[in-house]
Amino acid sequence: MRKYYFLFLLVLLAPAFAEVTECTDNTTCPSGMALRNLTIVTGFQGSTVLFCSADADCVDTGYFKCFNDIDGVSSGTYTGWCNATAITSCYVNGTAYNTSWYYCTTGAAYQQCSSGTWGSSASCSGNQTCTIGASSSSPCSGSATTTTSSGSGGTTTTAPTNTTTDTRKSSVTISSPISDFNLTQNETVTKSITVKNNGNFTLDDVKLGISGIEPAWYSVSPSKFDNVTKDLEKTFVVVFSAPANATVKSYSVTPAVSTSNASATASSTFTLRILPSNATVESAIVPLYKELLDAITELEKNITALESKGINTTGIRNAFSSIKDKLTQTNASIQSKDYFAASQLLDSVKSLVADLQASITKAKEPGLDIFLIVIVLVVIIGIGVFLYLMWPTREGFRPQKGWQEPKKEESAIKKILQKLKRKREEQKYEFKT
């Protein structure tokens, strides 16, 4: 019974003992990790803490301390790496370099490792340059120019002032982009795109986004890379899936890389052509081609009818000829099974047919008869002149005849009396037979 009890305790406590592997120097282990065994005395699950921003982040501050990376970033929000307190190496993106070593941060600036800590940035003199990378000796090479001047006080030699600016930066590039490709409706294809950290700092939260197509048409794996160190490449896998009803055409697609640093981004562009499936060819492309053939037969009859009425159809005939030429090209594409080209041509023909039908309808509408309009205008002018001539003139001053005395109007009763008087006189002289 005691035997089983002992085994139970051993199994229960086994995960609480973890070993952290370290190295004695930066050559005996990858990335310069120190080699020693450390027993974790708390917790039921063994773990190793590697990243840190302070000594307290390391697993055991009695044996480990935090070594800051040269760019102040190791992973995520951490600034350095945990290592044994006896280690005197300095870190560059996880790689350890011995104390007194130099590391070029730009083409003319460098920092030197001193007992686990990188010194402040220094610059090469004059025209000397610094090759980016590590060196155990002076990293600057080339001639340091001087200027010499003579005068009454003798000769003075002065070294030029170095005004080199530290140009360390975060940067990412797409080292292996996606090329143009075709995808048939209701099918899937897998592509990959590789990104590279071509800057001097570790990049965090490296993600890939895609624009130009519907989000449901693709998936990216992994969703992100937590960190990508200097000169390291990472590959995203993109699965493209075109739905059965995807529009047959060319799409301009843009993959874009983003990071936690807003200035470190990259993008590229490729063309995705959605090809029609066999189902689309049989149910849409071929029937539409036959429909448009019937449409142009009817259009030609309408054009002939317009010409028989003496209507000018030059523009309409030219448009009709263009439609016939495109339908001939469509037939050739269908015969060669280039259904993508056939689909694009049919879309164009369909639009042209609609425009031509509108032109024919407009030509059928009765227009204005110019000759009739002229006759009507002449008649109206003639009537106006006649009315002007017949319009009664007003008495009074007239330019050609001078002043005329207005005629006095006789009353209606007086006119009747005068008429009766004349009639009686006429009766007096009548002869009776």
C-alpha positions in Angstrom: 0.0 0.0 0.0 2.8 2.4 0.8 4.3 1.6 -2.5 1.2 2.8 -4.4 1.0 5.8 -2.2 4.5 6.8 -3.1 3.9 6.3 -6.8 0.8 8.5 -6.5 2.7 11.3 -4.9 5.5 11.0 -7.5 3.0 11.3 -10.4 1.2 14.2 -8.7 4.3 16.2 -8.0 6.2 15.4 -11.2 4.9 18.4 -13.2 6.0 20.7 -10.4 9.6 20.1 -11.3 10.7 21.7 -14.5 14.2 22.2 -15.9 15.4 25.3 -17.6 18.2 24.6 -20.0 21.0 27.2 -20.1 24.4 27.4 -21.8 27.8 28.1 -20.5 28.5 30.5 -23.4 27.0 31.8 -26.6 28.5 28.9 -28.7 27.4 25.8 -26.9 23.6 26.4 -27.2 21.3 28.0 -29.8 20.8 31.7 -29.4 23.3 31.8 -26.5 21.0 30.4 -23.7 22.9 29.4 -20.5 22.9 25.7 -19.5 22.0 24.8 -15.9 19.1 23.0 -14.1 16.6 24.9 -12.1 13.8 23.3 -10.1 10.5 25.2 -10.0 9.2 24.7 -6.5 5.7 26.2 -6.9 2.7 25.2 -9.0 1.4 21.9 -10.5 2.5 22.7 -14.1 6.1 23.1 -15.1 6.8 26.2 -17.2 9.8 28.2 -18.5 9.7 32.0 -18.5 11.9 33.4 -21.3 10.7 37.0 -22.1 11.0 39.8 -19.6 11.0 43.5 -19.1 12.5 43.4 -15.6 14.3 40.9 -13.4 11.0 40.1 -11.5 9.6 38.6 -14.8 12.2 35.8 -14.7 11.5 32.5 -13.1 14.0 32.8 -10.3 15.6 36.1 -9.5 18.2 34.4 -7.4 19.7 32.8 -10.5 18.2 34.8 -13.4 18.0 38.4 -14.5 16.5 40.3 -17.5 18.8 41.3 -20.4 17.3 44.0 -22.6 17.4 43.5 -26.4 19.3 46.1 -28.4 16.1 47.5 -29.8 14.2 47.3 -26.6 11.7 44.7 -27.9 11.9 40.9 -27.5 8.3 39.8 -27.8 5.0 41.6 -27.5 5.4 44.2 -24.8 8.5 42.6 -23.3 11.9 44.3 -23.7 14.4 41.6 -23.1 15.3 37.9 -22.4 15.8 36.0 -19.1 19.2 34.5 -18.6 21.6 33.4 -15.8 23.0 36.3 -13.7 26.5 35.0 -14.5 26.0 35.6 -18.3 27.7 38.7 -19.6 26.4 38.5 -23.2 24.1 41.0 -24.9 21.0 40.3 -27.0 20.0 41.2 -30.5 16.6 39.7 -31.4 17.2 36.7 -29.2 20.8 36.1 -30.4 23.5 36.6 -27.7 26.8 38.3 -28.4 29.8 38.3 -26.0 30.8 41.2 -24.0 33.0 43.8 -25.8 31.4 42.8 -29.1 30.1 45.5 -31.4 26.8 45.6 -33.3 26.1 47.9 -36.2 22.7 49.5 -35.9 23.0 51.6 -39.1 25.5 52.1 -41.8 27.5 54.5 -39.6 26.4 53.8 -36.0 27.0 51.0 -33.6 26.7 49.9 -29.9 29.1 47.9 -27.8 28.2 45.1 -25.4 29.5 45.5 -21.8 28.7 42.9 -19.2 25.2 42.1 -20.6 24.3 45.7 -21.4 24.5 47.5 -24.7 26.3 50.8 -24.6 25.0 54.1 -26.0 25.0 54.6 -29.8 28.3 55.7 -31.3 29.2 56.8 -34.8 32.0 56.0 -37.2 34.4 58.9 -38.0 34.4 60.8 -41.2 33.7 58.7 -44.3 33.9 55.4 -42.5 31.0 53.0 -42.6 29.6 50.3 -40.3 28.5 47.0 -41.8 25.2 46.0 -40.1 26.0 42.9 -38.0 28.2 41.9 -35.2 32.0 42.2 -34.9 34.5 41.4 -32.2 36.8 44.2 -33.4 36.2 47.8 -34.5 33.1 47.8 -36.7 34.1 50.9 -38.7 35.9 50.6 -42.0 37.2 53.1 -44.6 39.2 56.2 -44.5 38.6 58.9 -41.9 39.1 62.1 -43.8 40.7 65.2 -42.3 41.0 68.8 -43.4 44.4 70.7 -43.3 44.8 74.5 -43.3 48.0 76.6 -43.2 48.5 80.1 -41.8 50.9 82.3 -40.0 50.3 80.4 -36.9 51.4 77.1 -38.5 49.5 74.0 -39.8 46.3 72.7 -38.1 44.6 69.3 -38.9 41.0 68.9 -37.9 38.9 65.8 -38.1 35.4 66.4 -39.7 32.4 66.5 -37.5 30.2 63.4 -37.8 26.6 64.3 -38.0 25.3 60.8 -38.8 21.8 60.2 -37.5 20.8 56.8 -36.1 18.3 55.4 -38.6 17.1 52.3 -36.9 13.5 51.5 -37.9 10.7 49.0 -38.0 10.0 47.6 -41.4 8.3 44.7 -43.1 8.1 43.6 -46.8 6.3 40.9 -48.8 9.2 38.7 -50.0 7.0 36.2 -51.8 3.7 37.7 -53.0 0.7 35.9 -54.6 0.7 36.0 -58.4 -2.3 36.3 -60.7 -4.5 33.2 -60.9 -7.9 31.9 -62.0 -10.6 30.4 -59.8 -13.7 28.6 -61.1 -17.0 29.2 -59.5 -17.8 26.8 -56.6 -14.1 25.7 -56.3 -11.3 26.3 -53.9 -7.6 27.0 -54.3 -4.8 27.5 -51.7 -2.1 30.1 -52.0 0.7 31.3 -49.7 2.3 34.7 -49.1 5.6 35.2 -47.3 6.5 38.3 -45.3 9.9 39.4 -44.0 11.1 41.6 -41.2 13.6 43.8 -43.1 14.0 46.4 -40.3 16.1 46.5 -37.2 13.3 45.9 -34.6 11.3 42.8 -33.7 7.8 43.1 -35.1 4.7 42.1 -33.0 1.2 41.1 -34.0 2.0 40.6 -37.7 -1.3 40.1 -39.5 -2.5 39.7 -43.1 -5.6 41.3 -44.5 -7.1 41.1 -48.0 -9.3 43.6 -49.8 -10.9 43.6 -53.3 -13.1 40.5 -52.8 -15.8 39.5 -50.3 -14.5 38.4 -46.9 -16.4 35.1 -47.2 -14.3 34.2 -50.2 -11.0 33.7 -48.3 -9.5 32.6 -45.0 -6.0 33.3 -43.7 -3.9 31.0 -41.5 -2.5 31.7 -39.0 -4.5 34.7 -37.9 -1.3 36.4 -36.8 2.3 35.9 -35.8 3.0 37.1 -32.3 6.5 38.3 -33.2 8.9 38.2 -36.1 12.5 39.0 -35.4 14.9 40.9 -37.7 15.6 39.2 -41.1 13.1 36.4 -40.2 10.4 35.3 -42.8 6.9 34.0 -42.0 4.4 32.5 -44.4 0.6 33.0 -44.4 -1.6 30.4 -46.0 -4.6 31.8 -47.8 -7.5 29.6 -49.0 -9.7 31.2 -51.7 -13.2 29.8 -52.3 -15.5 31.2 -55.0 -19.3 30.7 -54.4 -21.4 29.2 -57.2 -23.0 32.6 -57.9 -19.8 34.7 -58.0 -19.8 37.3 -60.8 -17.6 36.2 -63.7 -15.0 38.9 -64.0 -11.5 40.0 -63.0 -10.9 41.3 -59.5 -8.0 43.4 -58.3 -7.0 41.9 -54.9 -4.7 43.6 -52.4 -3.1 41.6 -49.5 -1.8 44.0 -46.8 0.5 43.2 -43.9 0.0 45.1 -40.7 2.0 45.1 -37.4 1.7 46.6 -33.9 3.9 49.4 -35.3 1.6 51.5 -37.5 4.6 52.5 -39.7 5.6 48.9 -40.5 3.2 47.8 -43.2 3.4 46.4 -46.7 1.1 45.4 -49.5 1.0 43.9 -53.0 -1.7 43.4 -55.7 -2.7 40.5 -57.9 -5.6 39.8 -60.3 -8.1 37.1 -59.5 -10.2 35.9 -62.5 -13.4 34.1 -61.6 -14.2 31.6 -64.3 -17.7 30.3 -65.0 -18.6 26.8 -63.9 -20.1 24.2 -66.3 -23.4 24.8 -64.7 -23.2 28.6 -65.4 -22.1 27.9 -69.0 -25.2 25.7 -69.6 -27.7 27.7 -67.7 -26.6 31.3 -68.4 -23.9 31.8 -71.1 -25.3 29.6 -73.9 -29.0 30.7 -73.4 -28.0 34.4 -73.3 -26.1 34.0 -76.6 -29.1 32.5 -78.3 -31.4 35.2 -76.9 -29.2 37.9 -78.3 -29.0 36.3 -81.7 -32.9 36.4 -81.8 -32.8 40.0 -80.6 -30.5 41.2 -83.4 -32.8 39.5 -86.0 -35.7 41.5 -84.8 -33.6 44.7 -84.6 -32.6 44.3 -88.3 -36.3 44.1 -89.2 -37.0 47.4 -87.4 -34.0 49.1 -89.0 -35.2 48.1 -92.5 -38.7 49.5 -91.7 -37.2 52.8 -90.7 -35.2 53.0 -93.9 -38.4 52.3 -95.9 -39.9 55.5 -94.4 -36.9 57.5 -95.5 -35.4 57.9 -92.0 -31.7 58.3 -91.8 -30.3 55.2 -90.0 -26.5 55.6 -90.5 -25.7 55.7 -86.8 -28.1 52.9 -86.1 -26.6 50.7 -88.8 -23.1 51.3 -87.4 -24.1 50.3 -83.9 -25.8 47.2 -85.4 -22.7 46.1 -87.2 -20.6 46.5 -84.0 -23.1 44.2 -82.2 -22.9 41.6 -84.9 -19.0 41.6 -84.8 -19.1 41.0 -81.0 -21.5 38.2 -81.3 -19.2 36.6 -83.9 -16.3 36.9 -81.4 -18.6 35.4 -78.7 -19.3 32.4 -80.9 -15.6 31.9 -81.5 -14.9 32.0 -77.7 -17.7 29.5 -77.0 -16.4 27.1 -79.7 -12.9 27.3 -78.2 -14.3 26.9 -74.7 -13.0 30.2 -73.5 -16.1 30.9 -71.5 -14.6 33.7 -69.5 -14.1 35.7 -72.7 -17.6 34.7 -73.9 -19.1 35.9 -70.7 -17.4 39.3 -70.9 -18.4 39.8 -74.5 -22.1 38.8 -73.8 -22.3 41.4 -71.0 -21.0 44.0 -73.5 -23.4 42.9 -76.3 -26.4 42.9 -73.9 -25.7 46.6 -73.0 -25.3 47.5 -76.7 -28.5 45.8 -77.7 -30.4 47.8 -75.1 -28.9 51.1 -76.3 -29.8 50.2 -80.0 -33.4 49.3 -79.1 -33.8 52.7 -77.4 -32.3 54.5 -80.5 -34.8 52.6 -82.8 -37.8 53.5 -80.6 -36.8 57.1 -80.7 -36.4 57.1 -84.5 -40.0 55.7 -84.8 -41.5 58.7 -82.9 -43.0 61.3 -85.3 -40.7 64.3 -85.6 -41.5 67.9 -86.4 -42.3 68.7 -90.1 -40.3 71.8 -90.9 -42.2 72.6 -94.1 -45.5 72.5 -92.2 -44.1 74.8 -89.5 -43.1 77.4 -92.2 -46.6 77.4 -93.8 -48.3 77.9 -90.4 -46.0 80.8 -89.6 -46.7 82.5 -92.9 -50.5 82.1 -92.4 -50.3 83.6 -88.9 -48.2 86.6 -90.2 -50.7 87.2 -93.0 -53.7 87.2 -90.6 -51.8 89.6 -88.4 -51.2 92.0 -91.3 -54.8 91.9 -92.4 -56.2 92.6 -88.9 -53.8 95.5 -88.6 -55.0 97.0 -91.9 -58.7 96.5 -90.9 -58.4 97.9 -87.4 -60.4 101.1 -87.0 -58.4 104.3 -86.7 -58.8 106.7 -83.8 -59.8 110.3 -84.4 -57.6 113.1 -83.3 -54.1 114.0 -84.3 -52.6 111.9 -87.1 -49.0 112.4 -88.3 -49.9 112.5 -92.0 -53.3 114.4 -91.9 -52.9 116.6 -88.8 -55.8 117.2 -86.4 -59.3 115.9 -87.3 -62.4 116.9 -85.6 -64.0 113.9 -83.9 -67.3 112.9 -85.4 -70.3 113.3 -83.1 -72.2 110.2 -82.5 -76.0 110.4 -83.1 -78.3 108.9 -80.6 -80.2 105.8 -81.6 -83.7 107.5 -81.1 -82.7 110.3 -83.5 -81.6 107.8 -86.1 -85.0 106.0 -85.9 -86.9 109.3 -86.2 -84.9 110.3 -89.3 -85.5 106.9 -90.8 -89.3 107.2 -90.3 -89.3 110.7 -91.7 -87.6 109.6 -94.9 -90.2 106.7 -95.2 -93.2 109.1 -95.0 -91.7 111.3 -97.6 -91.2 108.4 -99.9 -94.8 107.4 -99.4 -96.0 110.9 -100.3 -94.6 110.6 -103.8 -95.8 107.1 -104.5 -98.2 106.7 -107.5 -101.2 104.6 -107.0 -102.4 102.5 -110.0 
